[in-house]
């Protein structure tokens, strides 16, 4: 059985390694943070990721069988329309999800 000193030293090493691993990305990216590439990616990536997620999600919708994609189309339409109108991501996500679930339950 390990002694209390061994347990303490083990916990200290685990804590130090965890702290170092969490700190490493911030230290490594300090010089890159002000580059034009990172600035460009921070502006374009969110839209690209969202487009990929929408296409991936809608690619499995069967338009030939009931409910013919109606819940998905309604959810996407409400989410997109509300976001274009209010520019509030949380409101758009909640309303789009609620619309999808309501239409899914009704058809």
Residue frames relative to the residue before (quaternion, step in Angstrom):
aa qw qx qy qz dx dy dz
X 1.0000 0.0000 0.0000 0.0000 0.00 0.00 0.00
X 0.4581 -0.6998 0.4672 0.2866 3.59 -0.85 0.94
X 0.4974 -0.6503 0.4880 0.3026 3.51 -1.14 0.68
X 0.6627 -0.5005 0.3624 0.4230 3.60 -1.20 0.31
X 0.6205 0.5393 -0.3437 0.4540 3.60 1.09 -0.67
X 0.6495 0.5052 -0.3177 0.4712 3.60 0.96 -0.82
X 0.6408 0.5151 -0.3248 0.4676 3.59 0.97 -0.80
X 0.6548 0.5121 -0.3067 0.4635 3.58 0.94 -0.89
X 0.6711 0.4894 -0.3007 0.4688 3.59 0.90 -0.92
X 0.6295 0.5297 -0.3323 0.4613 3.59 1.01 -0.78
X 0.6713 0.4914 -0.2954 0.4697 3.58 0.91 -0.89
X 0.6364 0.5208 -0.3282 0.4648 3.59 1.03 -0.73
X 0.6489 0.4999 -0.3151 0.4793 3.59 0.99 -0.82
X 0.6422 0.5149 -0.3229 0.4670 3.59 0.93 -0.87
X 0.6621 0.5069 -0.3006 0.4629 3.59 0.93 -0.87
X 0.6650 0.5031 -0.3046 0.4603 3.58 0.94 -0.87
X 0.6576 0.4952 -0.3118 0.4744 3.60 0.94 -0.84
X 0.6432 0.5149 -0.3235 0.4653 3.60 0.93 -0.83
X 0.6554 0.5062 -0.3065 0.4693 3.59 0.91 -0.89
X 0.6649 0.5040 -0.3030 0.4605 3.59 0.91 -0.91
X 0.6676 0.4974 -0.3084 0.4602 3.60 0.95 -0.81
X 0.6698 0.4767 -0.3025 0.4822 3.59 1.04 -0.65
X 0.6754 0.4885 -0.2830 0.4745 3.59 1.13 -0.60
X 0.5506 0.6764 -0.3756 0.3136 3.59 1.10 -0.71
X 0.6761 0.4854 -0.3406 0.4374 3.68 0.75 -0.80
X 0.6495 0.5155 -0.3268 0.4535 3.60 1.00 -0.73
X 0.6629 0.4863 -0.3005 0.4835 3.57 1.00 -0.80
X 0.6826 0.5000 -0.2912 0.4464 3.59 0.90 -0.91
X 0.7547 0.4023 -0.2147 0.4716 3.59 0.98 -0.77
X 0.3662 0.7570 -0.4786 0.2525 3.59 1.23 0.08
X 0.7165 0.4363 -0.2541 0.4814 3.61 0.90 -0.88
X 0.6721 0.5127 -0.2912 0.4479 3.57 1.09 -0.70
X 0.5284 0.6944 -0.3858 0.2997 3.57 1.13 -0.65
X 0.7499 0.3925 -0.2161 0.4868 3.62 0.98 -0.75
X 0.4631 0.6946 -0.4511 0.3156 3.62 1.20 0.14
X 0.6058 -0.5695 0.4204 0.3632 3.55 -1.24 0.51
X 0.6186 0.5594 -0.3481 0.4281 3.59 1.03 -0.73
X 0.6750 0.4762 -0.2966 0.4792 3.58 0.87 -0.91
X 0.6250 0.5287 -0.3364 0.4655 3.59 1.04 -0.72
X 0.6581 0.5024 -0.3015 0.4729 3.58 0.96 -0.88
X 0.6755 0.4932 -0.2958 0.4614 3.60 0.89 -0.90
X 0.6529 0.5170 -0.3265 0.4470 3.60 0.98 -0.74
X 0.6758 0.4664 -0.2965 0.4877 3.59 1.19 -0.46
X 0.7782 0.3834 -0.1918 0.4590 3.61 0.96 -0.79
X 0.5998 0.6180 -0.3652 0.3535 3.61 1.01 -0.62
X 0.6456 0.5247 -0.3701 0.4134 3.67 0.78 -0.77
X 0.6585 0.4950 -0.3132 0.4724 3.60 0.93 -0.82
X 0.6583 0.5129 -0.3083 0.4567 3.58 0.95 -0.82
X 0.6533 0.5032 -0.3116 0.4722 3.57 0.95 -0.85
X 0.6572 0.5016 -0.3166 0.4650 3.59 0.92 -0.84
X 0.6394 0.5181 -0.3329 0.4603 3.61 0.96 -0.78
X 0.6518 0.5059 -0.3150 0.4691 3.59 0.94 -0.84
X 0.6603 0.5071 -0.3128 0.4572 3.61 0.93 -0.84
X 0.6514 0.5026 -0.3220 0.4684 3.61 0.96 -0.80
X 0.6664 0.4920 -0.3079 0.4681 3.59 0.87 -0.91
X 0.6544 0.5117 -0.3158 0.4585 3.59 0.91 -0.87
X 0.6772 0.4967 -0.2939 0.4563 3.58 0.90 -0.91
X 0.7350 0.4241 -0.2394 0.4718 3.58 0.87 -0.91
X 0.5406 0.6462 -0.4049 0.3553 3.61 1.18 -0.30
X 0.7040 0.4516 -0.2703 0.4769 3.61 1.14 -0.45
X 0.4751 0.6716 -0.4440 0.3551 3.60 1.27 0.04
X 0.2688 -0.7571 0.5780 0.1430 3.57 -0.86 1.03
X 0.2155 -0.8151 0.5293 0.0944 3.56 -0.33 1.27
X 0.6322 0.5531 -0.3349 0.4269 3.60 1.24 -0.25
X 0.7278 0.3577 -0.2231 0.5410 3.60 1.21 -0.31
X 0.6049 -0.5576 0.4180 0.3853 3.55 -1.17 0.62
X 0.6158 -0.1567 -0.7719 -0.0183 1.68 -2.01 1.48
X 0.5489 -0.6824 0.3636 0.3176 3.60 1.17 0.68
X 0.6828 -0.5196 0.2847 0.4274 3.59 1.04 0.72
X 0.3474 0.7753 -0.4734 0.2325 3.58 1.25 0.14
X 0.6659 0.4857 -0.3420 0.4514 3.68 0.80 -0.78
X 0.6671 0.5030 -0.3059 0.4564 3.58 0.94 -0.86
X 0.6633 0.4985 -0.3059 0.4668 3.57 0.91 -0.92
X 0.6522 0.5082 -0.3159 0.4654 3.60 0.95 -0.84
X 0.6655 0.5097 -0.3052 0.4518 3.58 0.92 -0.87
X 0.6669 0.4845 -0.2975 0.4817 3.58 0.94 -0.88
X 0.6559 0.5200 -0.3178 0.4454 3.60 0.93 -0.86
X 0.6690 0.4814 -0.3040 0.4778 3.59 0.91 -0.88
X 0.6504 0.5179 -0.3216 0.4531 3.58 0.92 -0.86
X 0.6954 0.4671 -0.2802 0.4688 3.59 0.81 -0.99
X 0.6819 0.4976 -0.2989 0.4451 3.58 0.84 -0.94
X 0.6762 0.4866 -0.2925 0.4694 3.55 0.91 -0.90
X 0.6585 0.4998 -0.3242 0.4598 3.58 1.00 -0.74
X 0.6431 0.5041 -0.3280 0.4741 3.59 1.00 -0.73
X 0.6838 0.4908 -0.2817 0.4607 3.57 1.06 -0.73
X 0.8302 0.2609 -0.0975 0.4830 3.59 0.72 -1.10
X 0.2525 -0.7934 0.5110 0.2134 3.62 1.20 -0.46
X 0.5158 0.5976 -0.4315 0.4367 3.57 1.02 0.85
X 0.3490 -0.7857 0.4727 0.1933 3.57 -0.24 1.29
X 0.6636 0.5118 -0.3204 0.4416 3.60 0.86 -0.89
X 0.6536 0.5055 -0.3064 0.4727 3.58 0.92 -0.90
X 0.6589 0.5174 -0.3066 0.4518 3.58 0.93 -0.89
X 0.6759 0.4944 -0.2951 0.4601 3.58 0.88 -0.93
X 0.6786 0.4855 -0.2999 0.4625 3.59 0.86 -0.92
X 0.6866 0.4763 -0.2937 0.4642 3.60 0.85 -0.92
X 0.6512 0.5126 -0.3185 0.4603 3.60 0.98 -0.78
X 0.6549 0.4980 -0.3067 0.4786 3.56 0.99 -0.82
X 0.6525 0.5076 -0.3130 0.4675 3.58 0.95 -0.85
X 0.6390 0.5161 -0.3256 0.4684 3.59 1.00 -0.79
X 0.6433 0.5225 -0.3184 0.4601 3.57 0.91 -0.92
X 0.6938 0.4773 -0.2816 0.4599 3.58 0.82 -0.98
X 0.6543 0.5127 -0.3187 0.4554 3.60 0.98 -0.81
X 0.6755 0.4719 -0.3000 0.4807 3.59 0.88 -0.90
X 0.6276 0.5366 -0.3337 0.4548 3.59 1.00 -0.76
X 0.6807 0.4805 -0.2871 0.4726 3.59 1.00 -0.80
X 0.7027 0.4878 -0.2683 0.4430 3.58 1.07 -0.68
X 0.7443 0.3752 -0.2330 0.5010 3.62 1.08 -0.52
